[in-house]
């Protein structure tokens, strides 16, 4: 009996170690411990980040600024975009669009803004009971402007997907 347990452990431990290495490698790097490049002269920086709670949607919708796709919202991910100063309407592509779910920001040179993408899993639903096969659910995504002091701590605990 003891030899069976030992054989199983010899097989399972390396397998689990391999799975954990590949799972973390494909998930993105943690927020950078090294310093990031400074904001380019005459530009501003917009950070995008997202939590991934148990009840949050795992979908990865596009993020749009002034109607142009600038990135993908990854669960528990963060990235930044350097932009020219000016007014920006930020939205997340989704099933139904609602102006209250979007954010409007007016950027000035050297400014950093942190936008958190928040999801609600079953914002739109119908078609029967939770157990029925004809039920449908669609998530809603919100863009929230978060104060820098709060957002910087949140971003530091997310996988970092780079900057542009």
Order of alpha helices (4+ residues) and beta strands (2+ residues): alpha-beta-beta-beta-beta-beta-beta-beta-beta-beta-alpha-beta
